[in-house]
Amino acid sequence: MQELIVTLTIWALPVLFAITLHEAAHGYAARHFGDRTAELAGRISLNPIRHIDPVGTILVPGLILITSSLVGAGAMLFGWAKPVPVNFGRLRNPKADMLWVAAAGPFANLVMAIGWALLFRVAVGMPDNAYALPMAKMADAGMQINAVLMFLNLVPLPPLDGGRIAVSLLPPGPAYKFAQIEPYGFPILLFLLLTGILGDILGPLVAIFRFALATVIGL
């Protein structure tokens, strides 16, 4: 039980910020390109409380961590926040600007992953004390969850960010047809997750990204 509490404590902040700041980034980008829907809804904020979804931000990640800890096996940790409302029709150039609004979330995860990597470098370089190891473990968790969320959201499947990016890049006809997949996006994603296909796709990408981070920060 003590080990479980320690695990939850280490992962709590990285998961909370990775999920909620991802959504906040969409809101900032949407406002920049002309859509104030998120701003008027009070979602242009770095306050995680405004973005927390009780199920996606707390329950699902918590259950994955608890299950992984109890069975002694790793699992792909993921979750979601309340989606930031974006009215793509209000963007100054809807089809083109959709790309940047969608990419803002994964980009936020990239920035956070780099930030956690730098913190990890600081932690491992500290003299041995009561804070160094917990800081290093939290930073490692931050790199992992942000890497997973970044690559997960870049999967080209509507309504994931990668799907929005694909719709933005495709010609109008194929883009319209591809966008029709959106109602089936989450069932497809769930199928890929349960069959292990999603893990087989994301696992190598996350591993390569983590190796690149370690190389850049000199570990």
Residue frames as qw, qx, qy, qz and C-alpha x, y, z in Angstrom:
[[0.000, 0.884, 0.467, 0.000, 0.00, 0.00, 0.00],
 [0.315, -0.776, 0.102, 0.538, 2.83, 2.38, 0.83],
 [0.394, -0.118, 0.601, 0.685, 4.41, 1.74, -2.56],
 [0.193, 0.634, 0.671, 0.332, 1.09, 2.48, -4.25],
 [0.146, -0.926, -0.252, 0.241, 0.75, 5.79, -2.41],
 [0.383, -0.559, 0.349, 0.648, 4.29, 6.76, -3.41],
 [0.355, 0.199, 0.700, 0.586, 3.55, 5.90, -7.05],
 [0.073, 0.811, 0.560, 0.151, 0.36, 7.97, -7.08],
 [0.270, -0.865, -0.051, 0.421, 2.15, 10.89, -5.43],
 [0.419, -0.334, 0.490, 0.688, 4.99, 10.84, -7.96],
 [0.243, 0.296, 0.721, 0.578, 2.68, 10.69, -10.99],
 [0.059, 0.755, 0.590, -0.280, -0.07, 13.06, -9.79],
 [0.005, 0.783, -0.051, -0.620, 1.42, 16.41, -10.84],
 [0.135, -0.274, 0.697, 0.649, 2.96, 15.24, -14.14],
 [0.136, 0.409, 0.870, 0.238, -0.33, 13.65, -15.23],
 [0.043, 0.792, 0.476, -0.380, -2.42, 16.62, -14.10],
 [0.006, -0.728, 0.200, 0.655, -0.33, 19.19, -15.94],
 [0.196, -0.131, 0.797, 0.556, 0.28, 17.05, -19.03],
 [0.142, 0.513, 0.832, 0.159, -3.43, 16.55, -19.60],
 [0.019, 0.850, 0.430, -0.303, -4.79, 19.96, -18.62],
 [0.116, -0.687, 0.256, 0.670, -2.12, 22.19, -20.17],
 [0.271, 0.097, 0.801, 0.525, -2.53, 20.25, -23.40],
 [0.107, 0.719, 0.678, 0.109, -6.13, 21.46, -23.51],
 [0.136, -0.845, -0.130, 0.501, -5.24, 24.99, -22.42],
 [0.294, -0.333, 0.519, 0.731, -2.82, 25.23, -25.35],
 [0.204, 0.455, 0.760, 0.417, -5.68, 24.55, -27.77],
 [0.055, -0.872, -0.461, 0.157, -7.59, 27.45, -26.26],
 [0.259, -0.700, 0.177, 0.641, -4.68, 29.87, -26.49],
 [0.280, -0.062, 0.682, 0.673, -4.06, 28.90, -30.12],
 [0.134, 0.636, 0.727, 0.222, -7.75, 29.22, -31.02],
 [0.100, -0.895, -0.244, 0.359, -7.89, 32.72, -29.54],
 [0.315, -0.495, 0.401, 0.704, -4.75, 33.70, -31.42],
 [0.148, 0.081, 0.750, 0.640, -6.36, 32.65, -34.70],
 [0.256, -0.172, -0.251, -0.918, -9.63, 34.45, -34.04],
 [0.600, -0.408, -0.618, -0.303, -11.93, 32.09, -32.09],
 [0.115, -0.426, 0.496, -0.747, -12.79, 33.36, -28.61],
 [0.769, -0.305, -0.415, -0.378, -15.12, 30.46, -27.72],
 [0.737, -0.158, -0.533, 0.384, -12.71, 28.97, -25.18],
 [0.202, 0.183, -0.306, 0.912, -11.91, 32.39, -23.74],
 [0.464, -0.338, -0.085, -0.814, -15.59, 33.22, -23.22],
 [0.848, -0.287, -0.410, -0.177, -16.06, 29.81, -21.55],
 [0.469, -0.789, 0.354, -0.183, -13.24, 30.59, -19.09],
 [0.977, -0.040, 0.151, 0.148, -10.99, 27.87, -20.50],
 [0.538, 0.660, -0.254, 0.458, -8.04, 30.08, -21.47],
 [0.506, -0.766, 0.284, -0.278, -6.27, 29.35, -18.22],
 [0.450, 0.415, -0.761, 0.215, -3.21, 27.60, -16.84],
 [0.482, -0.290, 0.581, -0.589, -5.25, 26.66, -13.78],
 [0.154, 0.067, -0.968, -0.187, -5.63, 22.84, -14.02],
 [0.252, 0.302, 0.757, -0.522, -8.87, 22.94, -12.03],
 [0.469, 0.494, -0.005, -0.732, -10.62, 24.57, -15.00],
 [0.513, 0.411, -0.625, -0.421, -9.73, 21.65, -17.25],
 [0.181, -0.193, 0.940, -0.214, -10.07, 18.61, -14.99],
 [0.730, -0.072, -0.426, -0.529, -12.42, 15.86, -16.12],
 [0.637, -0.460, 0.500, -0.363, -13.15, 13.66, -13.07],
 [0.964, 0.109, 0.237, -0.041, -13.05, 10.50, -15.18],
 [0.775, 0.565, -0.076, 0.271, -10.35, 11.24, -17.74],
 [0.178, 0.773, -0.395, 0.463, -8.00, 13.31, -15.57],
 [0.386, -0.519, 0.603, -0.467, -8.31, 11.48, -12.26],
 [0.867, -0.083, 0.372, -0.322, -10.15, 8.15, -12.39],
 [0.902, 0.422, -0.091, 0.005, -8.70, 6.55, -15.53],
 [0.398, 0.651, -0.547, 0.345, -5.02, 7.46, -14.90],
 [0.430, -0.502, 0.579, -0.477, -5.44, 6.51, -11.24],
 [0.932, 0.006, 0.258, -0.253, -6.92, 3.11, -12.06],
 [0.792, 0.523, -0.286, 0.135, -4.15, 2.41, -14.57],
 [0.119, 0.647, -0.608, 0.443, -1.50, 3.28, -12.00],
 [0.641, -0.348, 0.510, -0.457, -3.19, 1.24, -9.26],
 [0.966, 0.189, 0.081, -0.158, -3.68, -1.79, -11.51],
 [0.633, 0.609, -0.416, 0.236, -0.11, -1.61, -12.80],
 [0.120, -0.607, 0.624, -0.477, 1.23, -1.37, -9.26],
 [0.775, -0.216, 0.428, -0.412, -0.86, -4.27, -7.96],
 [0.961, 0.255, 0.104, -0.039, -0.09, -6.68, -10.81],
 [0.575, -0.550, 0.413, 0.443, 3.52, -5.59, -11.06],
 [0.560, 0.292, 0.553, 0.544, 3.36, -4.86, -14.77],
 [0.044, -0.334, 0.091, 0.937, 3.63, -1.63, -16.70],
 [0.356, 0.645, 0.673, 0.071, 0.75, -0.24, -18.73],
 [0.259, 0.358, 0.256, 0.860, 0.37, 2.66, -21.11],
 [0.112, -0.571, -0.518, 0.627, -0.74, 5.54, -18.95],
 [0.063, 0.294, 0.392, 0.869, -3.06, 8.03, -20.59],
 [0.009, 0.602, 0.648, -0.466, -6.05, 10.22, -19.83],
 [0.166, 0.519, 0.416, 0.728, -7.89, 13.29, -20.99],
 [0.011, -0.274, -0.390, 0.879, -9.23, 16.62, -19.76],
 [0.389, 0.704, 0.498, -0.323, -12.45, 18.40, -20.60],
 [0.534, 0.350, 0.420, 0.645, -12.09, 19.29, -24.28],
 [0.065, -0.442, -0.062, 0.892, -11.58, 23.00, -24.84],
 [0.500, 0.683, 0.518, -0.127, -14.47, 24.30, -26.99],
 [0.193, -0.354, 0.436, 0.805, -13.25, 25.46, -30.39],
 [0.581, 0.671, 0.378, -0.264, -15.49, 26.79, -33.14],
 [0.563, -0.094, 0.496, 0.655, -13.36, 26.21, -36.21],
 [0.297, 0.716, 0.514, 0.368, -15.79, 28.29, -38.28],
 [0.167, -0.978, -0.100, 0.078, -14.76, 31.37, -36.32],
 [0.635, -0.361, 0.303, 0.613, -11.08, 31.01, -37.14],
 [0.172, 0.720, -0.193, -0.644, -9.82, 33.59, -39.61],
 [0.496, 0.423, -0.649, -0.393, -8.82, 30.85, -42.06],
 [0.835, -0.270, 0.269, -0.397, -10.66, 27.77, -40.74],
 [0.976, 0.187, -0.101, 0.038, -9.04, 24.98, -42.75],
 [0.555, 0.537, -0.408, 0.487, -5.48, 26.27, -42.46],
 [0.207, -0.597, 0.445, -0.634, -5.72, 27.53, -38.88],
 [0.920, -0.265, -0.031, -0.287, -7.21, 24.22, -37.74],
 [0.821, 0.250, -0.394, 0.328, -3.74, 22.70, -38.14],
 [0.224, 0.458, -0.465, 0.723, -2.14, 25.12, -35.68],
 [0.596, -0.434, 0.205, -0.644, -4.95, 24.90, -33.14],
 [0.977, -0.094, -0.143, -0.127, -4.78, 21.09, -33.23],
 [0.738, 0.317, -0.396, 0.445, -0.98, 21.00, -33.10],
 [0.137, -0.703, 0.324, -0.619, -0.87, 23.30, -30.06],
 [0.841, -0.445, 0.129, -0.280, -1.80, 20.46, -27.69],
 [0.955, 0.046, -0.051, 0.288, 0.95, 18.01, -28.72],
 [0.417, 0.623, -0.235, 0.619, 3.40, 20.92, -28.90],
 [0.440, -0.708, 0.248, -0.494, 2.57, 21.77, -25.28],
 [0.957, -0.272, 0.104, -0.009, 3.35, 18.16, -24.34],
 [0.775, 0.394, -0.140, 0.474, 6.66, 18.43, -26.20],
 [0.056, 0.724, -0.275, 0.630, 7.59, 21.57, -24.27],
 [0.696, -0.577, 0.229, -0.359, 6.61, 19.97, -20.96],
 [0.985, -0.002, -0.030, 0.172, 8.59, 16.81, -21.76],
 [0.550, 0.530, -0.240, 0.599, 11.68, 18.95, -22.40],
 [0.276, -0.714, 0.252, -0.592, 11.06, 20.83, -19.16],
 [0.892, -0.394, 0.144, -0.166, 10.80, 17.60, -17.18],
 [0.892, 0.250, -0.132, 0.353, 13.95, 16.32, -18.88],
 [0.246, 0.659, -0.305, 0.642, 15.85, 19.39, -17.73],
 [0.590, -0.608, 0.258, -0.465, 14.53, 18.90, -14.20],
 [0.994, -0.097, -0.010, 0.050, 15.65, 15.26, -14.35],
 [0.662, 0.470, -0.258, 0.525, 19.14, 16.41, -15.34],
 [0.145, -0.683, 0.334, -0.633, 19.20, 18.76, -12.36],
 [0.829, -0.433, 0.132, -0.329, 17.95, 16.03, -10.01],
 [0.972, 0.034, -0.083, 0.216, 20.55, 13.44, -10.99],
 [0.506, 0.522, -0.264, 0.633, 23.28, 16.06, -10.65],
 [0.417, -0.757, 0.137, -0.484, 22.27, 17.03, -7.11],
 [0.054, 0.374, -0.839, 0.392, 24.16, 15.80, -4.06],
 [0.429, -0.279, -0.856, -0.068, 22.47, 12.82, -2.42],
 [0.178, -0.051, 0.454, -0.872, 19.60, 14.17, -0.31],
 [0.340, 0.325, 0.799, -0.374, 15.95, 13.54, 0.53],
 [0.463, 0.655, 0.157, -0.577, 14.70, 15.45, -2.53],
 [0.078, 0.505, -0.675, -0.532, 16.93, 14.23, -5.36],
 [0.121, 0.055, 0.976, 0.174, 15.41, 10.77, -5.90],
 [0.291, 0.613, 0.664, -0.312, 11.72, 11.83, -5.65],
 [0.228, 0.745, -0.119, -0.616, 12.45, 14.75, -8.00],
 [0.021, 0.359, -0.806, -0.470, 14.13, 12.45, -10.49],
 [0.197, 0.270, 0.942, 0.009, 11.24, 9.97, -10.37],
 [0.289, 0.724, 0.428, -0.458, 8.66, 12.73, -10.85],
 [0.171, 0.671, -0.388, -0.608, 10.63, 14.19, -13.75],
 [0.087, -0.127, 0.935, 0.321, 10.89, 10.73, -15.33],
 [0.261, 0.514, 0.794, -0.191, 7.11, 10.35, -14.98],
 [0.233, 0.764, 0.094, -0.594, 6.67, 13.78, -16.57],
 [0.075, 0.464, -0.678, -0.565, 8.75, 12.82, -19.58],
 [0.143, 0.104, 0.974, 0.140, 6.84, 9.56, -19.99],
 [0.270, 0.622, 0.669, -0.306, 3.27, 10.85, -19.75],
 [0.227, 0.755, -0.082, -0.610, 3.98, 13.82, -22.02],
 [0.000, -0.338, 0.806, 0.486, 5.65, 11.60, -24.61],
 [0.195, 0.300, 0.934, 0.016, 2.69, 9.20, -24.59],
 [0.256, 0.734, 0.463, -0.426, 0.11, 11.98, -24.85],
 [0.109, 0.649, -0.357, -0.663, 2.04, 13.76, -27.59],
 [0.043, 0.188, -0.874, -0.446, 2.27, 10.70, -29.84],
 [0.199, 0.416, 0.871, -0.173, -1.21, 9.45, -28.93],
 [0.260, 0.749, 0.312, -0.524, -2.77, 12.74, -29.96],
 [0.134, 0.584, -0.504, -0.622, -0.79, 12.80, -33.19],
 [0.371, 0.160, 0.902, 0.156, -2.40, 9.55, -34.35],
 [0.191, 0.083, -0.371, -0.905, -4.22, 10.59, -37.57],
 [0.188, -0.410, -0.886, -0.108, -7.66, 9.63, -36.35],
 [0.273, -0.425, -0.028, -0.863, -10.46, 12.17, -35.82],
 [0.021, -0.966, -0.111, -0.233, -11.23, 13.58, -33.28],
 [0.723, -0.433, 0.028, 0.538, -7.62, 13.30, -32.07],
 [0.030, -0.836, 0.172, 0.520, -5.35, 16.23, -32.87],
 [0.305, -0.251, 0.751, 0.529, -3.61, 14.18, -35.55],
 [0.321, 0.531, 0.767, 0.162, -6.96, 13.71, -37.26],
 [0.103, 0.921, 0.219, -0.305, -7.60, 17.46, -37.21],
 [0.202, -0.644, 0.479, 0.561, -4.15, 18.07, -38.65],
 [0.360, 0.086, 0.833, 0.413, -4.83, 15.55, -41.43],
 [0.263, 0.764, 0.589, -0.031, -8.15, 17.22, -42.25],
 [0.028, -0.892, 0.060, 0.447, -6.36, 20.56, -42.47],
 [0.236, -0.504, 0.644, 0.525, -3.70, 19.21, -44.83],
 [0.426, 0.262, 0.830, 0.247, -5.92, 17.14, -47.14],
 [0.088, -0.139, -0.436, -0.885, -7.66, 18.67, -50.18],
 [0.471, -0.081, 0.215, -0.852, -11.29, 19.71, -49.49],
 [0.800, 0.010, -0.385, -0.460, -12.96, 16.57, -50.91],
 [0.687, 0.032, -0.688, 0.231, -10.82, 13.94, -49.15],
 [0.055, 0.189, -0.547, 0.813, -10.74, 16.13, -46.02],
 [0.608, -0.155, 0.045, -0.778, -14.54, 16.13, -45.81],
 [0.861, -0.018, -0.460, -0.217, -14.72, 12.36, -46.25],
 [0.524, 0.153, -0.675, 0.496, -11.95, 11.77, -43.71],
 [0.179, -0.249, 0.400, -0.864, -13.71, 14.01, -41.18],
 [0.752, -0.194, -0.248, -0.579, -16.77, 11.74, -41.35],
 [0.667, 0.032, -0.712, 0.219, -14.77, 9.15, -39.40],
 [0.043, -0.433, 0.459, -0.774, -14.97, 11.31, -36.25],
 [0.741, -0.341, 0.089, -0.572, -18.06, 9.65, -34.65],
 [0.984, -0.031, -0.175, 0.000, -16.23, 6.32, -34.83],
 [0.335, 0.705, -0.495, 0.383, -12.85, 7.66, -33.71],
 [0.369, -0.533, 0.605, -0.462, -12.98, 6.72, -30.05],
 [0.942, -0.024, 0.253, -0.220, -14.41, 3.21, -30.63],
 [0.799, 0.514, -0.251, 0.187, -11.59, 2.64, -33.13],
 [0.090, 0.689, -0.552, 0.462, -9.06, 4.00, -30.62],
 [0.685, -0.382, 0.468, -0.407, -10.45, 1.74, -27.88],
 [0.976, 0.206, 0.037, -0.060, -10.19, -1.27, -30.20],
 [0.582, 0.628, -0.394, 0.333, -6.57, -0.42, -31.00],
 [0.228, -0.633, 0.550, -0.495, -5.84, -0.05, -27.29],
 [0.824, -0.228, 0.387, -0.345, -7.47, -3.31, -26.19],
 [0.950, 0.308, -0.008, 0.042, -5.88, -5.34, -28.97],
 [0.691, -0.484, 0.234, 0.483, -2.42, -3.99, -28.17],
 [0.601, 0.553, 0.291, 0.498, -2.01, -2.45, -31.62],
 [0.032, -0.967, -0.014, -0.252, -1.87, 1.06, -30.17],
 [0.627, -0.702, 0.301, 0.154, 0.87, 0.06, -27.76],
 [0.796, 0.067, 0.397, 0.453, 2.86, -1.55, -30.58],
 [0.396, 0.758, 0.216, 0.471, 2.64, 1.70, -32.53],
 [0.183, -0.940, 0.072, -0.280, 3.31, 4.16, -29.72],
 [0.833, -0.498, 0.112, 0.213, 5.85, 2.12, -27.73],
 [0.740, 0.121, 0.175, 0.638, 8.76, 2.44, -30.19],
 [0.179, 0.769, 0.146, 0.595, 7.99, 6.12, -30.84],
 [0.504, -0.846, 0.028, -0.173, 8.01, 6.92, -27.12],
 [0.859, -0.327, 0.146, 0.367, 11.22, 4.92, -26.62],
 [0.597, 0.395, 0.172, 0.677, 13.00, 6.75, -29.46],
 [0.076, -0.856, -0.094, -0.503, 11.78, 10.10, -28.13],
 [0.686, -0.724, 0.061, 0.025, 12.97, 9.29, -24.60],
 [0.820, -0.066, 0.164, 0.544, 16.38, 8.27, -25.99],
 [0.367, 0.627, 0.157, 0.669, 16.58, 11.53, -27.93],
 [0.359, -0.882, -0.041, -0.302, 15.71, 13.52, -24.80],
 [0.814, -0.513, 0.113, 0.249, 18.38, 11.71, -22.81],
 [0.713, 0.221, 0.185, 0.640, 20.92, 12.39, -25.54],
 [0.139, 0.788, 0.144, 0.583, 20.07, 16.09, -25.74],
 [0.455, -0.844, 0.089, -0.270, 20.31, 16.68, -21.98],
 [0.261, 0.656, -0.663, 0.249, 23.53, 14.68, -21.74],
 [0.710, -0.356, 0.505, -0.339, 22.49, 11.52, -19.90]]
